């Protein structure tokens, strides 16, 4: 599981003083991007090997305020033939309280051919190593 510190911005917060719910996925995406960089060694996915979101759910538990310091914990909980499931938590750095979590199914996608592809063995091996997944 990878931990990504997040710097909240003024425009993340709504008039009620907490994070606008539309911003959560943007913040979770920062965690996914860091996971891809650190675990898979991919700085930017494009071209023939990328991923697309097949489904995403977010659970909101405790509002995030402007002065909160949060991190995103990102891990892969399942790897299928053509997809993998990412589980993330937004956690208050001071209290350890889980503010929100998200589960996203990502599908291997060839943007040139416009078709899905099997998750490469190289990705699978790196994810299994990071997450201590045994076959």
C-alpha positions in Angstrom: 0.0 0.0 0.0 1.4 3.4 -1.0 0.8 6.5 1.1 0.5 9.9 -0.7 0.4 13.2 1.3 -2.2 15.6 0.0 -2.1 19.4 0.1 -5.6 20.7 0.1 -6.3 23.8 -2.0 -8.8 26.6 -1.4 -10.9 25.5 -4.3 -11.3 22.0 -2.8 -13.5 23.5 -0.1 -17.1 24.5 -0.5 -19.1 27.3 1.2 -19.9 25.0 4.2 -16.1 24.7 5.0 -15.6 21.2 3.9 -14.3 19.4 0.8 -16.8 19.5 -2.0 -17.7 15.8 -2.8 -16.8 16.2 -6.5 -13.1 16.8 -5.5 -12.7 13.4 -3.7 -12.1 11.5 -7.0 -9.5 14.1 -8.1 -7.7 13.6 -4.8 -8.0 9.8 -5.1 -6.6 10.0 -8.6 -3.4 11.6 -7.2 -2.9 8.5 -5.1 -3.5 6.2 -8.1 -1.0 8.2 -10.1 1.7 7.8 -7.4 0.9 4.1 -7.1 1.5 3.7 -10.9 4.7 5.7 -10.7 6.2 3.9 -7.6 5.0 0.4 -8.1 4.7 0.0 -11.9 7.4 2.6 -12.8 4.9 4.4 -15.1 4.9 8.2 -14.9 2.1 8.8 -17.4 -0.1 6.2 -19.0 -0.8 6.8 -22.6 -0.9 5.1 -26.0 -1.1 1.4 -26.2 -0.9 0.6 -22.4 -3.2 2.6 -20.3 -6.2 2.0 -18.0 -9.8 3.2 -18.0 -12.3 3.2 -15.1 -15.0 0.5 -15.3 -16.6 1.4 -12.0 -15.9 3.5 -9.0 -17.6 3.9 -5.6 -16.8 6.4 -2.8 -17.9 6.3 0.8 -17.9 9.5 2.8 -17.5 9.1 6.6 -16.2 12.3 8.1 -16.1 15.8 6.4 -12.6 17.0 5.4 -12.0 20.7 6.4 -9.5 23.2 4.9 -7.0 22.8 7.9 -7.1 19.0 7.8 -4.0 17.2 6.8 -4.8 14.0 4.9 -3.0 11.3 3.1 -4.3 8.8 0.5 -3.5 5.2 1.1 -3.6 3.2 -2.2 -3.4 -0.5 -2.8 -4.6 -3.1 -5.2 -6.9 -5.8 -3.7 -7.6 -7.9 -6.7 -6.0 -8.6 -10.1 -8.1 -10.2 -12.8 -7.3 -11.1 -16.4 -8.0 -7.7 -17.9 -8.7 -5.6 -14.8 -7.6 -4.8 -11.3 -9.4 -3.3 -8.3 -7.8 -0.4 -6.4 -8.9 0.3 -2.8 -8.1 3.7 -1.3 -8.6 5.5 2.0 -8.4 9.2 2.8 -6.9 9.3 6.3 -6.5 12.2 8.7 -2.7 12.4 9.4 -3.2 13.6 13.0 -6.0 11.3 14.2 -5.8 8.3 11.9 -9.5 8.7 11.2 -10.6 7.4 7.8 -12.5 10.3 6.2 -13.5 8.5 3.0 -12.6 5.4 1.0 -12.9 4.5 -2.7 -12.9 1.3 -4.7 -12.2 1.5 -8.4 -12.1 -1.2 -11.1 -9.5 -0.3 -13.7 -9.4 -2.1 -17.1 -6.3 -2.4 -19.2 -7.0 -0.3 -22.3 -5.2 0.1 -25.6 -6.0 3.7 -26.6 -4.7 3.2 -30.1 -6.7 0.1 -31.0 -9.6 1.1 -28.7 -9.8 -2.3 -27.0 -9.1 -3.9 -23.7 -6.0 -6.0 -23.1 -4.8 -8.6 -20.5 -3.0 -7.1 -17.6 0.7 -7.5 -18.5 2.7 -10.0 -16.5 5.2 -7.3 -15.6 2.4 -5.2 -14.0 1.0 -8.3 -12.3 4.3 -9.3 -10.8 5.0 -5.8 -9.5 1.6 -5.4 -7.9 1.7 -8.9 -6.4 5.1 -8.0 -4.9 3.9 -4.7 -3.5 0.7 -6.1 -2.1 2.1 -9.4 -0.9 -0.5 -11.3 -3.1 0.2 -14.9 -3.5 -1.1 -17.0 -6.3 
